[in-house]
Structure formats: structure tokens, C-alpha cells
Amino acid sequence: MTDLCVSGCTVAFGGLKAINDLTLTIPSGAITGLIGPNGSGKSTFCNMVSGQIPPSGGRVRLGEKDITGWRSDQAVAAGLARTYQVPRVPKELTIGEVIGVPFRYARSSRELPRQMSTTADLARFCGLAPALDTACADLSISDLRRLEIARALACKPRVLLLDEAMAGLSLEDTAQVIELVREVHAAGITIVVIEHVMRIIATLCQHAVVLNNGRLLSQGTPEVVLRDPAVREAYLGKGFGP
Ligand SMILES: Nc1ncnc2c1ncn2[C@@H]1O[C@H](COP(=O)(O)OP(=O)(O)OP(=O)(O)O)[C@@H](O)[C@H]1O
């Protein structure tokens, strides 16, 4: 069963096809690593499926729904939430406001597990130590990344896209966020992790897909994908592949 599926999708910026006739499926109930060299189209994939940039061709499906060309708020209501590579929380708002507003107005029909049933629960679940009335301007990068995850969870998603959710974190904070992602997954949410650190992909994900030049290069278990000569060549250049 698949939660998220794109078929024949293209996103072009002028003459550059950042996503090029891409077909791939994200298995339901798994943590999938979305990897690929710089510029391979990972963030554009996220932007496309989450409604920021519509594909010029092809279809995007979320579960049974065809969400091709839907706006971001419609994609969120359908059950797809995301975080950003660079946290996007308004600095003047508090933690409670950033989590509480989507929590209150979420149009997703899904329910969150009991340990996430209030704004305070959700902040606690995500390991946010500062009080709910703390302004975002005063948060560390680690807390901003946790807050992004909490805000996305507040939308009650069936699929959560994490765009480099551990970038810039210390080893200790990274380990804690990895544990948080595992707990979110255990709560029944399908997760897609965009990540450059292969150790994280290998330890966290059950499935991996590799993009290169906007196309699907490889997919399978992390173990298989990370040994794929085509993947090694894409990352390291000719001569390192087969
Ligand atoms: N808004 C844009 N306008 C023009 N070109 C863009 C835009 N967004 C992305 N691109 C180009 O599309 C290609 C794919 O970019 P994208 O950011 O999706 O790759 P990525 O795999 O996420 O890269 P990274 O790992 O460096 O974050 C790159 O060549 C990039 O320069």
C-alpha cells in the first residue's frame, strides 16, 4: 500500500527540469529516506507534493485522493504536512501560538494519539523544554527544529515530510530528534526524511529513494541503495561507480 505516489511529474524552472518525468511511490507506514546529490530535486519534490509548486504534468496522489495542483492548505487538509530546511516560524509568535493555531484549525479528519492531544502535550512530545509563551525569536536551532515538527504534527497528518530536520544540530540533539522521528512513526504516521547524512538514513529508514537530475535513480532498503554503484557514481562522480 502507498500513502504518497507521484507519476510522470515534471517541474521546470525555465529550461531546467528540477523534477523530470518522475514516478515514485512512498510506502505506507514506513520511514522513507529521500536522498540524492545537491540539486537533484529533493526540495522541489517536497514543494511539488505539498502544493507550493504545481507540476507541469503528471499526477500526485495522497492515499485515495488525487491532489495534483492542490494548494498547500488543501494538501495539509488532505493529510500531508511538512517541515522546512530553514525553519519558517514567525519570530514574534510564541511556541503556543505556532502549535496552537494549526492544532485548533486543522481540517484533517485524522486524530492524533492521546500523548499529542493538546498544544502542551504536543510541545512536550516533541521535547520542547521552553514554556509555551516563549517567543520563537528566543529559541535555539534545536528547539526551532522541534517546533517545526510540532507544528506539522498539529496539522494531524497521515504523511509527514521532514526536509533536513536535523541540519545544524549537535550529535546529541540529532540523536534526540532521530528518537522523536521514531516515536512519530510509531504513532502511525508515514514519514519521508530528506537527509544528507547517510548514517541517519541507514539507521532510521526502512526504505530509501534516490533522486538524480530530477529522476528516480534507485530505490529499496537503505542497505541495498547505499551499495548501488549508480548511487555511488552520482554522489562521487565517474570512476567511483561500476
Ligand atoms: N525557485 C527556483 N528557481 C530556479 N531554479 C530552482 C529553483 N528551485 C530549485 N531550482 C533548481 O532546481 C534544481 C533542484 O533543486 P532542489 O533544491 O530541489 O535540489 P535538492 O536536491 O533539494 O538540493 P540540496 O540537496 O542542495 O538542497 C537545482 O538545480 C536548483 O538550482
The ligand as a MOL file (V3000), in Angstrom:
LIG
                    3D

  0  0  0     0  0            999 V3000
M  V30 BEGIN CTAB
M  V30 COUNTS 31 33 0 0 0
M  V30 BEGIN ATOM
M  V30 1 N 12.9170 28.5090 -7.4790 0
M  V30 2 C 13.8660 28.0400 -8.2990 0
M  V30 3 N 14.2000 28.7230 -9.4150 0
M  V30 4 C 15.1310 28.2290 -10.2520 0
M  V30 5 N 15.8000 27.0670 -10.0730 0
M  V30 6 C 15.4970 26.3580 -8.9760 0
M  V30 7 C 14.5300 26.8070 -8.0300 0
M  V30 8 N 14.4420 25.8750 -7.0380 0
M  V30 9 C 15.3310 24.9180 -7.3430 0
M  V30 10 N 15.9650 25.1980 -8.5020 0
M  V30 11 C 16.9640 24.3760 -9.1760 0
M  V30 12 O 16.3830 23.0830 -9.3110 0
M  V30 13 C 17.3520 22.0710 -9.0840 0
M  V30 14 C 16.8760 21.1790 -7.9490 0
M  V30 15 O 16.9250 21.9450 -6.7410 0
M  V30 16 P 16.4620 21.3590 -5.3370 0
M  V30 17 O 16.6280 22.4570 -4.3390 0
M  V30 18 O 15.1320 20.7360 -5.4780 0
M  V30 19 O 17.5610 20.2340 -5.0980 0
M  V30 20 P 17.9320 19.4820 -3.7450 0
M  V30 21 O 18.1520 18.0660 -4.1170 0
M  V30 22 O 16.9310 19.7660 -2.7020 0
M  V30 23 O 19.3200 20.1900 -3.3950 0
M  V30 24 P 20.0570 20.3780 -1.9690 0
M  V30 25 O 20.4450 18.9970 -1.5210 0
M  V30 26 O 21.2620 21.2050 -2.3170 0
M  V30 27 O 19.0940 21.0550 -1.0320 0
M  V30 28 C 18.6770 22.7900 -8.7870 0
M  V30 29 O 19.4010 22.8720 -9.9900 0
M  V30 30 C 18.2180 24.1570 -8.3350 0
M  V30 31 O 19.2040 25.1400 -8.6120 0
M  V30 END ATOM
M  V30 BEGIN BOND
M  V30 1 1 1 2
M  V30 2 1 2 3
M  V30 3 2 2 7
M  V30 4 2 3 4
M  V30 5 1 4 5
M  V30 6 2 5 6
M  V30 7 1 6 7
M  V30 8 1 6 10
M  V30 9 1 7 8
M  V30 10 2 8 9
M  V30 11 1 9 10
M  V30 12 1 10 11
M  V30 13 1 11 12
M  V30 14 1 11 30
M  V30 15 1 12 13
M  V30 16 1 13 14
M  V30 17 1 13 28
M  V30 18 1 14 15
M  V30 19 1 15 16
M  V30 20 2 16 17
M  V30 21 1 16 18
M  V30 22 1 16 19
M  V30 23 1 19 20
M  V30 24 2 20 21
M  V30 25 1 20 22
M  V30 26 1 20 23
M  V30 27 1 23 24
M  V30 28 2 24 25
M  V30 29 1 24 26
M  V30 30 1 24 27
M  V30 31 1 28 29
M  V30 32 1 28 30
M  V30 33 1 30 31
M  V30 END BOND
M  V30 END CTAB
M  END
